[in-house]
Amino acid sequence: MRPIRRIFLRWLLLLLATASLSQIALAQKTWQLTVGSQRPDCTWVEGSLSTALCSAFQGMAFEPNEIWIHAGDSITWTHRTDEGHTVTLLQPGQVRPSNAVGCTSVTGSATSPSNSAYDPSGPAAEQCVNSGTIGGNGDTYTVQFPTAGNYKFTCLIHAGMYGAVHVLDAAAALPHDQTFYNNQQKIESNSIYYNAEPLKSALLLGPNEVAASGVLVSSGGGWGYESVFRFLAPIITVHVGDTVQWINFDPVEPHTITFGCPTDDAGCPAGGGPGAHVNTTGSIAVAADGVWAASMDKALDPNTDGINSGLIGASRQDAGGQVQAGPASNKFRLKFNFPGTYRYICELHDELGMVGYVIVTPKGGK
């Protein structure tokens, strides 16, 4: 072969290789999805209520929660709520850790920096990618997907919130483009937090009852849900000696009923955290029907005393091959033996404005 022909062929092969690499580089893209959504229930005014306190209706979902991309592509999730979430991809079959523990990633840390690559077939025995709590509204977190496969992403804070990413070979045709997913995000978020079903729970209440509520939804990639971070009947008036009952109708999200010094405040004598059952003013025990019940037997000092229901919510879903869950612990009762106006909160969601009041009047009063 003549030298000039060899040079030409080498040049041609180099050109083709460079073109192929350029096409691969151009084919790689970053897709845009969202984490959570919210709808305000009050008008925020500069210098008064914070925007978070007006964020009652929370879409606890990845929107959309199913996407098809190419190997080598990335996904950027934008956080669109004042409620904290995580973006987490665990090793298939890995035992789900708590958000406090996180997961062991290739960095050896419980969290992974943005733009980390998720490759469960990689060398790390427990390889995963975990954002940690994303707290800022508008914050982003990006994950790269170098290897084809079908993967689940989840939020470690909210177990009923997950989705799926289908990573196809670079040459495969994708069923949807970014415009489709943008439209899906709007449809799914609207179906969640414009759902009127949670508010209908107020119709189920009897005398001296207060409710929290939500609704579970699903789409192609898994579950999401709406939670209304408000007490339905947030102000209730009763007489001395009456008992108020709180019911959590939300199928997923737990709440607490907390009077006085919050148990999640390290400076409070009550202590114990949101899961603790506390009453420094009187008795607290499980009633005959399995409901935690307390009695306010002395005047409550909100600076030192505390009454806490513990977490109230629906029992976990039963699954074949596992021990069935016990009866629901989604109620709490409190008997008021002293007149006064009593403010209470949900310790998990008071920063979003989940606050209520019980006004106790003397017997025979209005």
Long-range contacts (C-beta under 8 A, 24 or more apart in sequence): 24-72, 24-170, 27-70, 27-72, 27-170, 28-70, 28-72, 28-73, 28-74, 29-69, 29-70, 29-73, 29-74, 30-73, 30-74, 30-75, 30-76, 30-142, 31-67, 31-69, 31-73, 31-74, 31-75, 31-76, 31-178, 31-181, 32-75, 32-76, 32-78, 32-178, 32-181, 32-182, 33-62, 33-63, 33-64, 33-67, 33-75, 33-76, 33-77, 33-78, 33-181, 33-185, 34-62, 34-63, 34-77, 34-78, 34-79, 34-80, 34-185, 34-189, 35-62, 35-63, 35-77, 35-78, 35-79, 35-80, 35-81, 35-85, 35-87, 35-134, 35-141, 35-155, 36-60, 36-61, 36-63, 36-79, 36-80, 36-81, 36-83, 36-85, 37-61, 37-63, 37-80, 37-81, 37-189, 37-192, 37-193, 38-80, 38-81, 38-82, 38-83, 38-193, 39-193, 39-194, 41-230, 42-353, 49-353, 51-82, 51-137, 52-82, 52-351, 52-352, 52-353, 53-351, 53-352, 53-353, 54-353, 55-81, 55-82, 55-83, 55-229, 55-352, 55-353, 56-228, 56-229, 56-230, 56-352, 56-353, 57-193, 57-226, 57-228, 57-229, 58-83, 58-193, 58-226, 58-227, 58-228, 58-229, 58-352, 59-189, 59-192, 59-193, 59-224, 59-226, 60-85, 60-155, 60-158, 60-160, 60-161, 60-192, 60-224, 60-225, 60-226, 60-227, 60-252, 60-253, 61-161, 61-188, 61-189, 61-192, 61-217, 61-223, 61-224, 61-225, 62-153, 62-155, 62-161, 62-162, 62-163, 62-221, 62-224, 63-184, 63-185, 63-188, 63-189, 63-192, 63-224, 64-163, 64-181, 64-184, 64-185, 64-188, 64-219, 64-220, 64-221, 65-162, 65-163, 65-164, 65-188, 65-219, 65-220, 65-221, 65-222, 65-224, 66-163, 66-164, 66-165, 66-166, 66-219, 66-220, 66-221, 66-222, 67-163, 67-164, 67-165, 67-166, 67-176, 67-181, 67-221, 68-165, 68-166, 68-168, 68-174, 68-175, 68-176, 69-145, 69-165, 69-166, 69-167, 69-168, 69-174, 70-167, 70-168, 70-169, 70-170, 70-172, 70-174, 71-145, 71-146, 71-147, 71-148, 71-167, 71-168, 71-169, 71-170, 72-144, 72-145, 72-146, 72-170, 73-144, 73-145, 73-167, 74-115, 74-142, 74-143, 74-144, 74-145, 75-142, 75-143, 75-145, 75-165, 76-140, 76-141, 76-142, 77-131, 77-140, 77-141, 77-142, 77-143, 78-138, 78-139, 78-140, 79-134, 79-135, 79-136, 79-137, 79-138, 79-139, 79-140, 79-141, 80-137, 80-138, 81-137, 82-137, 82-351, 82-352, 83-229, 83-349, 83-352, 84-133, 84-134, 84-135, 84-157, 85-133, 85-134, 85-155, 85-157, 85-158, 85-161, 86-130, 86-131, 86-132, 86-133, 86-134, 86-154, 86-155, 86-156, 86-157, 87-129, 87-130, 87-131, 87-134, 87-141, 87-143, 87-153, 87-155, 88-128, 88-129, 88-130, 88-131, 88-153, 88-154, 88-155, 88-156, 89-118, 89-120, 89-128, 89-129, 89-130, 89-143, 89-151, 89-152, 89-153, 89-154, 90-128, 90-152, 90-154, 91-120, 91-125, 91-126, 91-127, 91-128, 92-120, 92-151, 92-152, 94-126, 94-128, 96-154, 96-156, 96-159, 97-156, 98-156, 99-132, 99-133, 99-156, 99-157, 102-130, 102-132, 102-156, 103-128, 103-130, 104-128, 105-129, 105-130, 114-140, 114-141, 114-142, 115-142, 115-143, 115-144, 116-143, 116-144, 117-143, 117-144, 117-145, 117-146, 118-143, 118-144, 118-145, 118-151, 119-145, 119-146, 119-147, 120-147, 120-149, 120-151, 121-147, 121-149, 130-156, 133-157, 152-222, 158-252, 158-253, 159-252, 160-216, 160-223, 160-224, 160-225, 160-251, 160-252, 161-223, 161-224, 161-225, 162-221, 162-222, 162-223, 163-221, 163-222, 164-220, 164-221, 164-222, 188-219, 188-224, 191-217, 192-217, 192-224, 192-225, 192-226, 193-226, 195-226, 198-226, 198-227, 198-228, 198-249, 198-250, 199-228, 199-232, 201-232, 201-249, 202-232, 202-233, 204-247, 204-249, 205-232, 205-233, 205-247, 208-236, 208-238, 208-242, 208-243, 208-244, 208-245, 209-233, 209-244, 209-245, 209-246, 209-247, 210-234, 210-236, 210-244, 210-245, 210-246, 210-247, 210-356, 211-246, 211-247, 211-248, 211-249, 212-246, 212-247, 212-248, 212-249, 212-250, 212-253, 212-255, 212-346, 212-354, 213-248, 213-249, 213-250, 214-249, 214-250, 214-251, 214-252, 214-253, 215-251, 216-251, 216-252, 225-250, 225-251, 225-252, 225-253, 227-252, 227-253, 229-346, 229-349, 229-352, 229-353, 229-354, 230-353, 230-354, 231-346, 231-354, 231-355, 231-356, 233-356, 234-355, 234-356, 234-357, 235-356, 235-357, 235-359, 236-356, 236-357, 236-358, 236-359, 237-358, 237-359, 237-360, 237-361, 238-336, 238-358, 238-359, 238-360, 238-361, 239-360, 239-361, 239-362, 239-363, 239-364, 239-365, 240-336, 240-337, 240-338, 240-339, 240-360, 240-361, 240-362, 240-363, 241-335, 241-336, 241-337, 241-363, 242-335, 242-336, 242-360, 243-293, 243-333, 243-334, 243-335, 243-336, 244-333, 244-334, 244-336, 244-358, 245-291, 245-331, 245-332, 245-333, 246-309, 246-312, 246-331, 246-332, 246-333, 247-330, 247-331, 248-312, 248-313, 248-314, 248-330, 248-331, 249-330, 250-313, 250-314, 251-314, 252-313, 252-314, 253-313, 254-311, 254-312, 254-313, 254-348, 255-311, 255-312, 255-313, 255-346, 255-348, 255-349, 255-354, 256-308, 256-309, 256-310, 256-311, 256-312, 256-345, 256-346, 256-347, 256-348, 257-307, 257-308, 257-309, 257-312, 257-332, 257-334, 257-344, 257-346, 258-306, 258-307, 258-308, 258-309, 258-344, 258-345, 258-346, 258-347, 259-300, 259-302, 259-305, 259-306, 259-307, 259-308, 259-334, 259-342, 259-343, 259-344, 260-300, 260-301, 260-302, 260-303, 260-304, 260-305, 260-306, 260-307, 261-302, 261-303, 261-304, 261-305, 261-306, 262-306, 262-308, 262-345, 262-347, 262-350, 263-306, 263-308, 263-347, 264-347, 268-304, 268-306, 269-304, 269-306, 270-305, 270-306, 270-308, 272-308, 274-308, 274-310, 274-311, 274-347, 274-348, 275-310, 275-311, 276-308, 276-310, 277-308, 277-309, 277-310, 278-306, 278-307, 278-308, 279-306, 279-307, 279-308, 280-304, 280-305, 280-306, 280-307, 281-305, 281-307, 282-337, 287-333, 290-327, 290-329, 291-329, 291-331, 291-332, 291-333, 292-329, 292-331, 292-332, 292-333, 293-332, 293-333, 293-334, 293-335, 294-332, 294-333, 294-334, 294-335, 295-334, 295-335, 295-337, 296-334, 296-335, 296-336, 296-337, 296-338, 297-337, 298-338, 299-338, 299-340, 300-338, 300-340, 300-342, 302-343, 307-334, 308-347, 336-360
